[in-house]
Amino acid sequence: MKKNMKYEEAVKKLEEIVLKLEKCDMPLEDTVKLYDEATKLSGYCTALLENAKLKISEISDKEGADDEF
């Protein structure tokens, strides 16, 4: 997995892996490697979403505080 991968790229790669895993036509070792990559991508996507959520919350809080003045 590339560092600094955009969220959309990571999701697309994750979807590709899921399609490959659903075919069930590869050796077990390859399946495990893909599963490992998928779990890393999933964690990466989750972290990006959490970060975006935090930024949005901070912006909303800041604008709420600015409205009081």
Backbone as a chain_set.jsonl record, in Angstrom:
{"seq": "MKKNMKYEEAVKKLEEIVLKLEKCDMPLEDTVKLYDEATKLSGYCTALLENAKLKISEISDKEGADDEF", "coords": {"N": [[0.844, -1.18, 0.0], [0.546, 2.189, -0.869], [1.973, 5.012, 0.756], [0.303, 7.961, 1.808], [-1.851, 7.612, 0.15], [-4.811, 8.483, -1.496], [-8.129, 8.63, -0.14], [-10.171, 7.724, -1.862], [-8.714, 6.209, -3.702], [-7.764, 4.176, -2.071], [-10.142, 2.929, -1.292], [-11.044, 2.002, -3.757], [-8.999, 0.158, -4.383], [-9.388, -1.603, -2.269], [-11.949, -2.572, -2.903], [-11.325, -3.937, -5.274], [-9.713, -5.967, -4.26], [-11.556, -7.336, -2.67], [-13.27, -8.354, -4.643], [-11.501, -10.143, -5.912], [-11.031, -11.914, -3.787], [-13.571, -12.957, -3.432], [-13.852, -14.612, -5.625], [-12.476, -16.919, -5.058], [-10.424, -18.447, -6.261], [-7.688, -18.808, -5.995], [-4.454, -19.707, -4.675], [-4.106, -20.601, -1.207], [-2.087, -19.19, 0.218], [-1.802, -16.83, -1.303], [-4.342, -15.811, -0.97], [-4.355, -15.244, 1.762], [-2.406, -13.225, 1.836], [-3.692, -11.232, 0.327], [-5.907, -10.806, 1.973], [-4.645, -9.788, 4.22], [-3.617, -7.39, 3.156], [-6.047, -6.165, 2.581], [-7.132, -5.775, 5.148], [-5.327, -3.919, 6.155], [-5.752, -1.782, 4.382], [-8.408, -1.243, 4.987], [-8.199, -0.366, 7.641], [-6.647, 1.906, 7.18], [-8.411, 3.458, 5.62], [-10.428, 3.837, 7.506], [-9.038, 5.348, 9.411], [-8.521, 7.673, 7.907], [-11.138, 8.58, 7.514], [-11.93, 9.056, 10.166], [-10.151, 11.112, 10.806], [-11.005, 13.101, 9.027], [-13.572, 13.483, 10.012], [-12.982, 14.521, 12.552], [-11.73, 16.948, 11.829], [-13.887, 18.256, 10.596], [-15.578, 18.478, 12.779], [-14.026, 20.157, 14.413], [-13.987, 22.48, 12.831], [-16.709, 23.095, 12.779], [-17.147, 23.544, 15.508], [-15.5, 25.76, 15.888], [-16.697, 27.664, 14.194], [-19.121, 27.871, 15.491], [-18.328, 29.053, 17.857], [-17.397, 31.454, 16.854], [-19.778, 32.595, 16.018], [-20.918, 33.483, 18.329], [-19.821, 35.914, 18.934]], "CA": [[0.0, 0.0, 0.0], [1.303, 3.438, -0.938], [1.696, 5.998, 1.794], [-0.358, 9.158, 1.279], [-2.871, 7.224, -0.822], [-6.08, 9.168, -1.277], [-9.2, 7.768, 0.347], [-10.864, 7.112, -2.995], [-7.816, 5.185, -4.251], [-7.73, 3.058, -1.125], [-11.43, 2.225, -1.373], [-11.066, 1.289, -5.041], [-8.114, -0.99, -4.234], [-10.067, -2.528, -1.361], [-13.018, -3.215, -3.679], [-10.682, -4.888, -6.185], [-9.278, -7.118, -3.459], [-12.761, -8.082, -2.281], [-13.707, -9.11, -5.824], [-10.572, -11.262, -6.081], [-11.255, -12.878, -2.709], [-14.862, -13.606, -3.639], [-13.715, -15.622, -6.679], [-11.971, -18.139, -4.405], [-9.712, -19.267, -7.245], [-6.246, -18.632, -5.854], [-3.869, -20.487, -3.568], [-4.346, -20.109, 0.148], [-1.074, -18.209, 0.576], [-2.167, -15.578, -1.975], [-5.568, -15.339, -0.331], [-3.97, -14.664, 3.048], [-1.724, -11.961, 1.546], [-4.711, -10.255, -0.061], [-6.696, -10.501, 3.157], [-3.8, -8.91, 5.042], [-3.623, -6.08, 2.512], [-7.394, -5.607, 2.739], [-7.313, -5.288, 6.52], [-4.537, -2.693, 6.273], [-6.469, -0.739, 3.65], [-9.603, -0.917, 5.752], [-7.75, 0.457, 8.766], [-6.204, 3.181, 6.621], [-9.626, 4.199, 5.269], [-11.08, 4.216, 8.76], [-8.259, 6.441, 10.001], [-8.772, 8.873, 7.109], [-12.498, 9.048, 7.817], [-11.923, 9.614, 11.527], [-9.441, 12.375, 10.731], [-11.899, 14.053, 8.369], [-14.65, 13.742, 10.966], [-12.418, 15.399, 13.573], [-11.548, 18.274, 11.228], [-15.213, 18.85, 10.42], [-16.046, 18.828, 14.113], [-13.274, 21.331, 14.849], [-14.465, 23.625, 12.057], [-18.051, 23.398, 13.265], [-17.007, 24.135, 16.843], [-14.912, 27.09, 15.726], [-17.718, 28.552, 13.643], [-20.104, 28.083, 16.549], [-17.744, 30.024, 18.785], [-17.362, 32.742, 16.152], [-21.139, 33.131, 15.925], [-21.276, 34.076, 19.603], [-19.279, 37.27, 19.019]], "C": [[0.89, 1.244, 0.0], [0.963, 4.309, 0.264], [1.118, 7.217, 1.097], [-1.341, 8.828, 0.154], [-4.15, 7.976, -0.488], [-7.131, 8.15, -0.862], [-9.856, 7.005, -0.797], [-10.025, 6.005, -3.642], [-7.814, 3.941, -3.362], [-9.017, 2.249, -1.182], [-11.505, 1.415, -2.663], [-10.205, 0.03, -4.966], [-8.744, -2.046, -3.33], [-11.188, -3.278, -2.086], [-12.455, -4.251, -4.645], [-10.256, -6.151, -5.452], [-10.478, -7.974, -3.079], [-13.262, -8.923, -3.45], [-12.812, -10.322, -6.062], [-10.814, -12.335, -5.025], [-12.566, -13.632, -2.901], [-14.801, -14.697, -4.708], [-13.234, -16.957, -6.129], [-11.203, -19.042, -5.368], [-8.192, -19.093, -7.182], [-5.746, -19.471, -4.686], [-4.092, -19.798, -2.219], [-3.359, -19.018, 0.538], [-1.386, -16.842, -0.048], [-3.413, -14.963, -1.349], [-5.252, -14.654, 0.988], [-3.277, -13.321, 2.842], [-2.728, -10.871, 1.172], [-5.569, -9.845, 1.131], [-5.933, -9.543, 4.073], [-3.788, -7.493, 4.463], [-4.973, -5.391, 2.688], [-7.611, -5.065, 4.148], [-6.516, -4.005, 6.753], [-5.23, -1.53, 5.565], [-7.712, -0.293, 4.406], [-9.259, -0.026, 6.94], [-7.325, 1.845, 8.321], [-7.414, 4.053, 6.273], [-10.355, 4.683, 6.519], [-10.365, 5.388, 9.412], [-8.478, 7.745, 9.236], [-10.154, 9.453, 7.401], [-12.574, 9.673, 9.207], [-11.239, 10.976, 11.557], [-10.321, 13.453, 10.096], [-13.045, 14.454, 9.299], [-14.195, 14.72, 12.059], [-12.245, 16.818, 13.04], [-12.884, 18.992, 11.061], [-15.772, 19.304, 11.766], [-15.344, 20.078, 14.629], [-13.748, 22.592, 14.121], [-15.841, 24.054, 12.551], [-18.011, 24.063, 14.632], [-16.473, 25.556, 16.76], [-15.941, 28.07, 15.189], [-18.807, 28.831, 14.654], [-19.606, 29.11, 17.543], [-17.677, 31.404, 18.148], [-18.731, 33.387, 16.074], [-21.555, 33.84, 17.215], [-20.806, 35.529, 19.72], [-19.951, 38.168, 18.081]], "O": [[1.853, 1.339, 0.761], [-0.177, 4.34, 0.727], [1.412, 7.471, -0.071], [-1.626, 9.674, -0.694], [-4.523, 8.089, 0.68], [-7.036, 6.967, -1.187], [-10.069, 5.795, -0.712], [-10.563, 4.987, -4.078], [-7.856, 2.81, -3.846], [-8.984, 1.02, -1.126], [-11.973, 0.277, -2.662], [-10.616, -1.037, -5.423], [-8.642, -3.242, -3.6], [-11.352, -4.484, -1.9], [-13.038, -5.322, -4.819], [-10.418, -7.262, -5.957], [-10.419, -9.201, -3.159], [-13.637, -10.081, -3.264], [-13.303, -11.406, -6.378], [-10.805, -13.527, -5.333], [-12.66, -14.813, -2.569], [-15.622, -15.615, -4.694], [-13.555, -18.01, -6.68], [-11.319, -20.266, -5.298], [-7.501, -19.217, -8.194], [-6.519, -19.888, -3.824], [-4.243, -18.58, -2.132], [-3.757, -18.017, 1.133], [-1.247, -15.813, 0.614], [-3.52, -13.744, -1.218], [-5.814, -13.604, 1.298], [-3.53, -12.375, 3.589], [-2.63, -9.736, 1.638], [-5.916, -8.673, 1.28], [-6.509, -8.607, 4.629], [-3.931, -6.515, 5.198], [-5.036, -4.183, 2.915], [-8.213, -4.005, 4.318], [-6.971, -3.108, 7.463], [-5.284, -0.421, 6.096], [-8.026, 0.897, 4.455], [-9.952, 0.956, 7.209], [-7.604, 2.838, 8.994], [-7.44, 5.242, 6.591], [-10.838, 5.814, 6.568], [-11.007, 6.314, 9.908], [-8.608, 8.806, 9.847], [-10.316, 10.668, 7.518], [-13.216, 10.706, 9.392], [-11.69, 11.887, 12.251], [-10.371, 14.584, 10.578], [-13.432, 15.621, 9.357], [-14.934, 15.629, 12.439], [-12.578, 17.784, 13.727], [-12.999, 20.184, 11.346], [-16.362, 20.379, 11.876], [-15.98, 20.956, 15.212], [-13.892, 23.649, 14.736], [-16.101, 25.246, 12.72], [-18.742, 25.019, 14.891], [-16.936, 26.447, 17.473], [-16.043, 29.193, 15.683], [-19.363, 29.929, 14.671], [-20.375, 29.945, 18.019], [-17.876, 32.412, 18.825], [-18.832, 34.613, 16.066], [-22.439, 34.696, 17.198], [-21.344, 36.289, 20.525], [-19.622, 39.353, 18.017]]}, "num_chains": 1, "name": "protein.A"}
